[in-house]
Amino acid sequence: MIFNFNQQTPSKGYLPARACLPVIKKAKFLLANSAMSISDIAKFVGFSTQPKFANDFKREVGCTATEYRMKQREASEESVS
């Protein structure tokens, strides 16, 4: 999160991390359980742009949305085998 200590508020365009968590949680569910594109998921959960979603997702989760989806699919395939 970008924070301007002089204004005591997050800089324009960035959600505080705690405000982002429910949105990221919903995005994680959709990535793991739907065939929606990442761009569509970003719009669905409320991001105005996919790059903004990508930045916030990676900051919160530690990997890209694509990497997260691939890991979830691999885990799902392993549990079926």
Summary of the structure (lengths in Angstrom):
residues: 81
radius of gyration: 14.3
end to end distance: 40.3
largest distance: 55.1
contacts: 196
relative contact order: 0.14
helix: 64%
strand: 5%
